[in-house]
Amino acid sequence: MFKSSFLLLFVTLISFKIQAQPRVLSGYLLDSLTHFAIPNGTITNATAKKSAQTTEKGFFRLQASPNDFIYAVARSYHYDTLVYSNIFTDTITIYLSPLGNVLPTVTVTTKYTKYQLDSIERRTSFQQSMGKPVKTLSTDHPSGFGLTFNLDKLLDKKDRYRKRDEQMFEVRERMAYVDSRFSPHIVAYYTGLKGDTLKNFLNKYTPDYNWLRQHPSNEDVLFYINDKLKAYHKIKKL
């Protein structure tokens, strides 16, 4: 009897020790609305004081023990928390909901939209980083006449590539405008599509910059989404 009790106690202690050992917690951090991966998010084990960054695919790995307090944060998202348990599967998924209103508003209540405010900030920052343009030719000749070449400008790499950088900036601004009017969050909300299905719809039906400029109202975009969703479902049935 004594031996049996001792053996049971020994097995219980061993079992408890094994359960208390840290395990490698693997998982994915995803957007709750689109189910897209959230890169550069931070998963923190507050108990063990260890953190891990999510990859481009939202993947992370972090050591955790039972009852450890885990929280997940990412820019532009609400944070979420959980308490780790041995009942968790080897790979978990954490969903974060986006901050603020991700949907277009029909009534404009402010002078500028979020896109316009962000664009002003981006453009100001870009112009500051580029510096003031320098003239290639100068009339400031010591003798008072003639032209002088500004060799500093010709040798200045930043200035030589100014035009290219400005073109790239305009391309990025156009992409930002399209995303502000036809973002994955907007499409996911009105279509119910998520994950790879949503990506496929966006790749196939995202309107270009010129179309969106020619159709400035949010109703135009919603009608467009509705029409394309019908076409998308019709193609899937074929």
N, C-alpha and C positions, 0 to 999 in steps of 0.2 A: 504493500500500500504506500509506504513511504517512498519507495523507488518510483512508483508510478506517478505520485504527486510531484516528485522532484523532476522527473522527465517532462511532465506537462509544463511545469514552471520554466524549465530550461528551453523548451521549444517555444513557449510564449515570449520569453525574453529575446530569443534569437529572431523570432518573427517580428517583434517590435523594433528591434535594432535594424533589421533589413528595411522595414517600412520607413524608418526615420532617415535612412541614407538619402542624400541628395540624388535626384534623377535629372537627366537632361530633358528639359521641356522644349519641345519643338512646336512651331505653329506658324500661322499666317495672320497678318493684320490686314483687314479688308474694310472697304467703305460699305456702310450698312445699306445705302441706297442703291449703289451700282454693283456692288460686290467686286469692284476693282481693287487691285493691290494698293496698299498705302506704303510707299517707300520712305526711307529715312525717318520712320517712326521709332519711338523708344519704348522698349519693354523693360520694366525695372522690378527686380525682386527687392522690395523695401526691407524685408527681414534680413536677407543676406547681404544687402547693399551692393548688388551687382546689376549691371544693365547690359542690354544688347540692342543694336540697331537693326531695323528691318532692311532687307535687300530690295532691289528693284521689283521683285516679285512679292514683296511683303513678308518674306520668310525670316524667321528668327529662331535662335537656339539659346536657352538660358537654363542654368542649374536651379532646381527648386526642390524643397522638401515639403512634406505635409504641413499644412497650416501657414505656409509662407504667404505673405501679402504681396500680390502682383498688381501692378498698374501699367496701363498703356496710354501713351500720349503721342500726338502728332499735330503738326501745324495745321490750323484751320479745321480741327476736329474737337469734339468733346472727348474728354478722357474717360476711361473705363477701368474698373478694378475687379479683382477676383481673389479668392483664397484657394491656393493650390491644394489638391487632394489626390490620393493614390487612385481614386476612381476615374481620374482623367485619362483619356486615351493618350497614346504616344504623341499624336499630333492634334493640336487644338486650333480653333479659329476664333479670333477676336474681332468683333465688328465695332467700328467707331462711327458715330453719326456726325455729319458735317455741321460746322458752326454757321449760324446766321441763316438768312433766307436765300436758298439756292434757286428759287423759282423766280421767273420774271414777273414784275408787277404791272398790271394794266394801267393803274393810276400813278403818275409820277408825282411824288411828294417832295422831292428835293430838286435843287437846281441842276445837280450833276448825278449821273448814274455811277455805280461802283466802278464800272469799266472806265468811265471818263476820269474819275479821280485817280485810279491806278495808272491810267495812261499818262496823265499830267505828271505824276510822280516819276514814272519810268522815263519819260522824255526829258524832264529836268535833270535827272540823274545822269542820263546818257550825254546830254549836252555839256554837263559839268565835267564828265570823264573825258570828253573829246577835247575840251579846251577851246579857246577862241581861235577861229581860222586865221592862218597867216597867208598874206599875199605872196604869190610866187614872184611877181615883178614889183619893184619899188622905184619910186621917182625921187627918193631921198638921196640924190647923188651929191657928194661933197662940192662939186663944181656948180651945182644948181641946175644942171640940165642932164639929159640922157637917162638911161635905164640901168638899174643894177639888179642882177640876179641874186635872190636870197638863197644861197647854197644850203643854209641850215634847213630850210623847208624841203629842199630836194633830198637831203640826207635824212630827214626825219621820217622814220618808219611809220610812226603814228599818223602823220599827215598824209603820207603816200597812200595809206590804206583807209583814209577817211571816207571816201566815197563808197568803198566796199562795206565798211562798218555801218554807214548810214542806210545803205540798201538792206543789209541784214536786219537792222533795227526795224525798218518799215515792214519787212516780212514777218517778224515776230509780233509786231503790233497788230497786223492783220489777223494772225493766228489767234491772238488774245481776244480780238473783237469777235471772231467766229465762236470761240469757246464761251464768251460771255452771253451770246445769243442762242447757242445750240450746244450747251454743255452736256456731258454725260448725265449729270444730276437731273437736268430738265427733261431729257429724253427718257430716262429711267422712270421718273415720276409719272409722266403722261402715258407711257407705253407699257410699263410693268416689266420691261425687259431688264435682264441682269447678266453679269459675267460675260462669257464669250458671245452669247446671243446679242447682247447690247453692243459689244465691240463690232460684231459683224454688221449690225444695223448702222452704226455710226460710220464705219468704213464705206458703206455702200451709199448712204443717203445724206451725209453732212453737206449742206449747201455751201457754195463758195462765198467769198467775201463780198463780191459785187452784188450777188443776189440778195444778201442780207442788207446791204446798204440801200438797195432799191425797194426793200420791204421792211421799213423801220418799225412797224408795229408788232407787238408780241402776238396779237391775234393771227397775223400772217404766218408766224412761225408755228403756232399751234395747229392751224389748218394744214400747213405743210407736213407736220409730224403725223397728223391723222391720215392724210392721203398716202404718205409713204408707208405707214404701218399697214394699211390695207393692202398695198402692193406687196409688201414684205410677206405677209401671211398668205397671199395668193400664190406667190412663188414657192413658198414652203410646202403648199399642198400639192404642187405639180410633181 
